[in-house]
Amino acid sequence: MVKNLKVRLKENGLWDECKVTKSGCLGGCAFGVNATLYPDNTFLSNISLDDEDDLYAILSAK
């Protein structure tokens, strides 16, 4: 998913505005894959591959 999101952001000219990186556990790892959106510190949990389009929509709207 990280690779796909990076490609989509670059293809749509959004890479300078938004970055996607991997990290270690951000907390709540027992609930699945998590993400934190900065600078507003929005925490998303239990993310699956099925959520890629929704996550891209959130990122591209920022």
C-alpha positions as CSV (number, residue, x, y, z in Angstrom):
1,M,0.0,0.0,0.0
2,V,2.8,2.4,0.8
3,K,4.4,1.9,-2.6
4,N,1.0,2.4,-4.4
5,L,0.2,5.5,-2.4
6,K,3.6,7.0,-3.3
7,V,3.1,6.3,-7.0
8,R,-0.4,7.8,-7.0
9,L,0.7,11.0,-5.2
10,K,3.6,11.4,-7.6
11,E,1.5,10.8,-10.6
12,N,-1.0,13.4,-9.5
13,G,1.6,16.0,-8.6
14,L,1.0,15.8,-4.9
15,W,4.3,14.4,-3.7
16,D,5.7,17.9,-2.8
17,E,2.6,18.4,-0.6
18,C,2.3,15.0,1.0
19,K,4.7,12.2,1.9
20,V,4.1,8.6,2.8
21,T,6.6,6.7,4.9
22,K,6.8,3.4,6.9
23,S,7.4,3.5,10.6
24,G,7.5,1.2,13.6
25,C,4.5,0.8,15.9
26,L,2.7,4.1,16.5
27,G,0.6,2.7,19.3
28,G,-2.5,0.4,19.1
29,C,-0.7,-2.2,17.0
30,A,-2.8,-4.9,18.5
31,F,-5.7,-3.4,16.5
32,G,-3.9,-3.8,13.1
33,V,-2.1,-1.4,10.8
34,N,-2.2,2.2,11.8
35,A,-1.3,5.6,10.3
36,T,-0.9,9.1,11.7
37,L,-1.6,12.1,9.4
38,Y,0.6,15.1,10.2
39,P,0.5,18.0,11.0
40,D,-3.0,17.5,12.5
41,N,-2.1,14.2,14.2
42,T,-5.1,12.3,12.9
43,F,-4.7,8.7,14.0
44,L,-6.2,6.0,11.8
45,S,-6.3,2.4,13.0
46,N,-7.1,-1.1,11.7
47,I,-6.2,-0.1,8.1
48,S,-6.4,-2.8,5.4
49,L,-5.5,-3.0,1.7
50,D,-9.2,-2.4,1.0
51,D,-8.8,1.1,2.5
52,E,-6.2,2.3,0.0
53,D,-8.6,4.4,-2.1
54,D,-10.1,6.0,1.0
55,L,-6.7,6.8,2.5
56,Y,-5.6,8.3,-0.9
57,A,-8.7,10.5,-0.9
58,I,-7.9,11.7,2.6
59,L,-4.3,12.5,1.7
60,S,-5.1,14.2,-1.6
61,A,-7.7,16.4,0.1
62,K,-5.2,17.9,2.5
